Amino acid sequence: MIIDTEATAAGFIERDGQRIAWQEFGAGDDVLLLLPTWSIIHSDFWRHQVPHFSPRYRVITFDGLGNGASDRPVDPGSYGDLRFADDAAAVLDARHVQRAAVMGTSQGGPWALALAGRHPERVSAAVFIAPNVPLAPGHPERVAAYGRFNETLDDHPGWLRWNWHHWLSDYPDFLHFFFSQCFTEPDSGPEIDHFLAMGMQTTPQVLLATITADENDLTPDAAAGYARGLSCPSLVIHGDADAIAPTERGEELARLAGSELIIMAGGGHEPQSRSPEVVNAHIDAFLASV
């Protein structure tokens, strides 16, 4: 749900009785598919890319289940990397698009990789921004918090806010902390506020469902296989101050896939929102080259 740009078309696809909202912008011959990311936000995180690319490309976005204009099921079976990748293919079908360049940020990175791996004929190029692919260990603090996710704790400092009891008791506090980790660059208050507003449009119950969808998630072995087999040109952009997805994940994806790799000095987890001019310029150069 891109708020500040007028769509040329909009609608829904349906999966298992749940509606998934898509929007289209521009009318170019070449198609860019901008994937959603974790359901904690909706597609307005692409607000700096849609107006930049739509004068030259046909740009398609969609809200993944759990936020935006899409439905919000709380069944874990509705979520997972492979299901979101197949949703992307279904959106392309709905718009009668055979082949598109695909862009994914954060959790959209695994989805872009799975889409290219499961439907290689549909992907002409791939851009991975801060890809949270399971190809390298996570940050130690996050990994430790995952291990205590179900515990009842007396206090929730730092990453111990990654705890389902805390999500249910003080969801806004979790959101503010999480988005402060997404934007580690100084003076990121406006970006944090924007993401916080998107986060408040879903519920902790939805987020709980998304992180228990293990059977549909991309395993390290599958991710490595898809990366080695990636047949289209690809670009990886990763900040070296990313507190969500370690830079090593982007580096390993680029190594396995033979991608062009750009490391942004001082960049956090959402460079397409925090430094859009820089990120857009890198993508422009990449798309022009392929």
Helices and strands as residue ranges (DSSP letters): E 9-15, E 18-25, E 31-34, G 43-46, H 50-53, E 58-62, G 76-78, H 81-94, E 100-105, H 108-118, G 120-122, E 123-129, H 140-147, G 158-161, H 164-169, H 171-182, H 189-199, H 204-210, G 214-216, H 220-228, E 234-239, H 247-257, E 260-264, H 271-274, H 276-289
